[in-house]
Amino acid sequence: MARKAPSIADLREKVKQSKALDNVGGMVKQVFEKKEASRENAHSRLKAVMLQDRTTMTAEALVDLRNHIIVLLANYVSVDRRRLEMDIKQSGESLVLTANVRVDLEPQEFNVGGEGEFEERDWLLSPKRTAALRRDLMDTVGSYMPIYPDSAEVREEHFSAYVMVYTSLRIADGVGFDEKAEREMAASFLSGDF
Amino acid sequence: MQGEVYVVNSGKGGVGKTTATANIGSALSLRGKRVVLIDADIGLRNLDVIMGLENRIVYDLVQVIEGVCQVQQAMIRDKLTENLYVIPAAQTRDKEAVTAEQVKELCDKLREDFDYIFIDSPAGIEQGFKNAMGAADKAIVVTTPDVAAIRDADRVIGFIEAAGLTKPQLVINRVRPGMVRRGDMMTTEDILDLLSVPLLGIVPEDEHIVVSGNRGVPVVHDSKSSAGEAFRRVAARIEGEDVPMLKLEVNYGIFTWIKRMVGFKGPVGAKV
């Protein structure tokens, strides 16, 4: 037996029902779906763009510098590249570049006393290696930007399950404004590099 | 008496710098301090309108500096608070009409009679900004929680620090607690992480600000306004008091919740 074609009224009813379902679905989605927070996006974009503003370096040069610092630190400590926090901030009349890395410890090296409490543990870097790292930092960063002589500092802070290695250098040429860098920064955003 | 000179900057225009100057000055005056507000935005003056004093202008800042009149002749007394005066900017001149040294000389003269001198700086980092900055002891940077304003605030903070002023203090204006809660507006912590300056105040988005601007009465005179309360607290902090930040809460009633569920996104305010 041939199937009866649906009437216009039937079709309208079906469309109505599907719209109602869409509305219900939309409401359920609104309740349960978690959208990506745009504030995180704004924060990370600003962090990148302000680094460039502060140094007048291009996005490409900053990524290059970061990679060089990671390679350099990897000669001294075990580095997870995602855990390198690089920043450049004004401090008094000069800019300071900081590159801090978290070094996770092996479970057997953990302290049992809980967060913030640990027994005596050897330094990751001996005084000799600390001095060598300072020199290497001066050379590496100095090839990208003018820095104050002997301004490199290295220190480490121990936590129960990890060690933070803090490094910093003072940049010599202060704040500047570079239209070329601005344009390149805009291009890097458009290409999605940052 | 040796007053302190504050410059109020932002970098980006339209973030509420003039409103902040008017309200902080009025709040300090309500606390019994002698305050003078200088509009340094030559060619684009607005402080007089925000304060409701636009009809009382006889002389302006440029005329004082050029010696056309005495500083006392250009100072307009506020209509609501005692000990609060405004020196308006010239509307028909450009920013090169005055130099940083001249503004500094004027401020040094005013220090003798006032507790606080606030300079409402023009937006941007050009001559007007340098004039305002050159005379100041301390700086307040106003920003809103959006990417453009924060980036520009960072530029200004860099210049202020490089100029050797003390670390500027930050006022975050037009914060919308509902958006912060939804993750669609940067938090105070995010902004402080980016700018690395001490926080002076958080001012919520508040309809009363628009009404107060329309009437020419700073919002600190409105006891029901959350923004007014935030500015009063800023003034207290300037005076050295340890005052907690205004707690911003979203008022989620059942009707608000239902409206949100059906897709209506009305304005979200803050309650004190």
Interface residues (C-beta under 8 A of the other chain):
Chain A: G26 M27 Q30 V31 K35 A37 S38 R39 E40 A42 H43 R45 L46 K47 V49 M50 D53 R54 K89 Q90 S91 G92 E93 G174 V175 F177
Chain B: I125 D146 V147 I150 R151 D154 R155 I157 G158 F159 E161 A162 G164 V180 R182 G183 D184 M185 M186 T187 D190 D193 L194 S196 M261 V262 G263
